[in-house]
Structure formats: C-alpha cells, structure tokens
Amino acid sequence: MGNGPAAGQDRIMTVLPIAAFSDGNTGGNPAGVWIGDALPDAATMQTIAADVGFSETAFAAPAGEAWRVRYFSPAMEVPFCGHATIALGAALAHRFGDRTFELHLNHAVISVSGQRSGNTMAAALQSPPTRSTPLAAGLRDALLDLFGYASSDLDPKLPPARIHAGADHALLALTSRQALARMAYDFERGRTLMAREGLVTVALVTSQTPRLFHARNAFAAGGVVEDPATGAAAAAFAGYLRDIGWPHGGAIDIVQGEDMGARSLIRAEIGETKGSSIRVSGTARFMEG
C-alpha cells in the first residue's frame, strides 16, 4: 500500500505537538504536525499555524506513494523546515510503521525516515541541495549591529556567509560560547532586516571542536524570537563546512537551545560531493496536547 494512508483513514487529523531534536525525553523544538487527506488552502494553514504558535507547523497529505508537504510559521510560509520534517517523520512512522517517506515540498523532493526508539522516535531527513556564498559586507555589518557584536567577536576560521539547504540563512560564527550566550536583538529591527534580505533565520554558531558546535538561531522573519533547534540551518551549515574544506570528518553534532532551557541535539552527516544533500537526524518526543 506504500506510504499513503490506509483505506478509510481519510478523516482530517488534529495538529500533533512533537518536539524534534530532543535530548532524550526532554528539550527539543516543538513543531505542529497536521496530517489529512488533502491540504487545506494556504490561508487556512496560515491561520492554524498562528493558532498553534510553534515556530513551524508541517502540513502533509498523500500524493500517490509520496506526501505533499508545506510548512507555515506563525507569520509566513517557509520553503523548508528541518525540525518540523523530523517531527513529521516521527508522526508518519508512528502511524504507518518504520520506513522512509518521500516528501514533495514547494521547490524540492526530499525524504524522511522514522523508527521507534524506546520511548522516543528516531528520525532522519535528507535535505534539499546545499550552497553557500560569502556574506556581503553591508549585510554582515548590519547583522553585527543588530546583535551588538563587534568584528572581533567573529571567528576568522568560519567567515560570515549566506548558506542554503532549501532556505536561505545568514551565518555568523563567533569566537566563544560566552559570546553566543550574549545573543540579543531588537525583534522588529530583526524582522525587517531578515524580510528585506530574504533570510529565514540568522544562525549564530561557535565551535567547541571541529565536529561539535553550539548554535542559536534568530527567527524574527517567522514571528519567533529564537528557535531551540533548526534542522534546515544545520543542513545549510554542514554544506557550508564542506564548501570551505572544514575538517568535519564526515559528520558534525550541534547543540542548540541551551540558553532557552530547551537543550536540543542535531547530527548532520556530510557527503563528499559539493552541493549534495545533507542527512540530518535526531530524536523526537510526542508532547501532551
């Protein structure tokens, strides 16, 4: 019967709250997951996402043997969301069994797998293709001013960049965990700047080792101050590391959300081919509705 819903299971389901990239049974980034026989219109999905209030809600409906998927934040539709995809993979596997599901996004075809793992679900996605370019000096300076950082706060080994894996993000790598902990910004200024520059998030990272990073992601463009886990930015960052020849050893781990009290763990596996998909994985936990 493939990945589509079984006969008779065509009733619209309610939104499931699932925390993706959890640290076992705690932490993670809450996402809404809506599964039905056909997607609602865009205005209805936007209203549902705003009512849910999570940074993203994934909407999925069967499309033959695959699934048609769209993502909405409280303020706008986004082309790709990693943590909501992980949450969706957990929900689909919980409903239809452990397997891989093909997902048709607005501008890409990807996949997500899900499987039971004790009291949690394990899930892994294959991202859209990646690319990165140096960040324009004017945008770099505007972002430094927005967050109150100086040029000396930037890690010269990881130059500022515009990074992409299904959506555009700005990357600022900082010299220390202490600098990352200071992240703060004016929300309305940030939202205006991100909207003008076509950025979904601004990713702030610092390296503890070449394969372990700490991250924070500002998401004012989507109506959220900060994301506790951002799989799309993790995939884009992993692709960037490949582009600059970073000694990643084939995989990196990212700790995010600690400063929000929602510690989240993201793993990104990096193939050798420039621009190719990144495998992003983690655990997910079902939250009480």
N, C-alpha and C positions, 0 to 999 in steps of 0.2 A: 504493500500500500504506500511505500515511500514515506516522505516526510510530512505529507499533508495530514489533516485531521481525519479521524475515523468517521464513517457514515453516522449521521445523527448527532455529531458533535459540532453543530453549526451555530449554536447559540453564542451571542457575544459574551465574552467573559469580562469580569471586572478587572480593574488595574491591580496587579500584584506588586507589593513592595518588596524589593530584593536588594540587599546590599552587596555590591560587587567589589572584588579585590579585597575581601575581608581578611582580617588577621585571625584565622580560625573562626570562632563563633563570636568575635567582636569586630568592631570597626567596619571599614569598607564604605563605599559611596552608594547611598540609596538611589535606586532607579525605579521608575514605574514600568511595568510590562503589561501591555494590553494585547490580547490575542483574540481575534474574532474571525468570522467567515469572510469579511470584506472590510477594507479600511474605511473609516468614516471620512467625510470631507475634511479638508485642511483646517477650516475654521473650527470644526468640532474637535479635532485633535489638539489644536492650539488651546482651546478652552479647557479640555481635560488636563493637559499638561500644566496649565496655570493653576487649576484647582488642586492637582496632586502636589505641586510645589517642589518636587525634587528637581535637581539640576537638569535631568532629562527623563523623558518617558519614551520608551520604544513601542511602536505600534506595528503589529505583524498580522498578516493574513496569508493564507495559502495561495500560491501561484504555480499550479501544476505540482511538480515534485519539489519545488522550492518555496520560499517565503518572500513576500513583498514587505519591506520594512521601511518605515520612516521614523525620524527622531524629532521630538519637539522639546525645547526648554520652556520655562515659564514665559519667555519673551519672544521666541522665534523658533523656526525650524532650523536644524543643523544638518549638514550633509552626512555626518558620520559621528557616532559616539561610541567609544570603546567600552566604558563601564556598563552602559545600557545594553550593549551587544553581549557582554559576558552574562548579565542578568537574564537576557532573553535566552541565551544558550542553556542556562540552568533551568529556566521555566519550560522550555521545549523538551529538554531531556527528562525532566520530572514528569511531564505529561505523556510523552511518546516513547521514552526509553533512551538509553545511552546511545548516541550516534552523532554524526556530523550533519549539519543542516546548511543548505545553500541559501544565501540571503541576497535578494536583489534590492540594492539601495537606489537612490535617485541617480547616482552617477557611477556606480561600481557594482560588481558582483563579488561577494566575499563569502566566507563560511565561518561557522562557529560550531564547536563540538561541546557536548556536555555529558557529564557522567556523575553518578552518585559517589560520594567520598565520605563515608561515615555520616555525621550529622549535617554536613555541608555538601554543596555541589562543586565539582571542579569544572572549569570551562576554559576554552582557548579559542581565540579568533585568529583568522588570517586577515591582516589589514589590507586596505587598498594600497596601490603602489606608493612609494615614498619619493620625496625630493627635498632639497634644501638649497638655499641661496644665502649669501651674506645679507645681513640686515642693513638697510640704508642708514647712513649716518644720522639723518634727520629723525628717523623713527627711533633709532637707538637712544638718541639724546632725549627725545620726548618721553620715552619709557623710563629712562633713568630719573628724569624729573618727576614723573608721575609717582614712582615708588620711593623717591627720596634717596636714591643711591648715587654714588659718585663713580667715575670711571675706574677708580682704584678698587672698587668692590667687585669688578668683573674679573673672571678667571681668564687670563690670556690664552690658556691652552684650549679653551672652548669658546671661540669667537661668537658674538651675537649673530643670530641667523633667523630667517623665516623658514620654518620647517613644515612639512606637509605629509599627511598619510590619510587622505580623504577629506581633510580640512586644514586650513592654514592656522598656524600658531607662531607667535614670536618667542624666541628663546633667549633668555639672559642667564648665563652661568655665573654664579657668584663664588667668591674665594673661600667662604666658610659657612658652616652650619649656623653660626651666630648671625651672620648677615641674612641668611634665609629666614631665620626666626623673626627678623625685624620687618618682614613684608607687611606693608600697609599702603593704602592708596585711597584717593577720593573716588567714590563709586561712580558718580555721574561723569566726572572727567574721564575715567577709565572707559566707561561705556561709549562715550562719544568718540574717543580715540580708537578703540577697537572696531567700532562700526565703520569709521572713516577709512581705516586701513584694511578692512576685510579680514580681521583676526577673530577666530573663535575663542581662543584663550591666549594669555601670556604665561609661558612656562618659565618658572624660576627654578634652577637646579644647582646643586653643589655635589661634587664627587667626594665620597669617603674613601673609595678605592677605584681603580679603573673599571670595576664591574659592579660597584654599589653606589647608588646615587640617592640623594634626598631631594624631594621636589615639592613645589607648591604651584598651583595654577589659578590665576585670576580669570574669572569668567563673567565679567560685567556685561559683556555683549549678550549673554543669555539671561540676564537678570539675576545672576547669582554672584556674590562677592568672591567665593572661593570654592573650588571642587576638592573633596578629600581624596579622589582618585580619578585619573584622567587617562584612559587607555588609548584614546586617539593621539593625544600628545606624547604618550610613551612610545607608541609606534613611530611617530614622526621623529622623536628624539633619537631612537635607535637607528633609524635610517640616516640621520644626520651624523651620528658617530661613525657609521660605515663610510659615509661620504668623506669625512675628514681623516680617515685612517686611524681612528682611535683604537687602542689595544683592548677591545671588548671581549676577546676570546670566544666569541660566538653567542654570548648572552649577557644581559645585564639584569640587575634587580633594582627596583625603585621603591623607596619607602616614601609614602605621601600621607598627608592628613594628620600627622602627629601634633602639629600646632593647633589643630582644630579638635583634638581629643577623639579622633576617628582614624586611628592608625590603619593604613591600607598598604597591601603588598602587591606589586606588579612585577611580572617577569616578562622580558622581551627577548626572543631568540632571533638572531641576526644571521641571515644567509650571506653568501659571498657576492651575489650578483647585485650590482648597484641599481637602486630603484625598485628592487623586488619587495614583495610582501614581507611584513614582519609578523611573527607569531607571538601574540600577547596572551598571557594566561594568568589565572588566579583562581581563588575560590569565591563562592557566593553563598550567602545565607538568606533564607526566607525570613522576613520580618513579620511581626504581628500586624495584621491590617487594622 
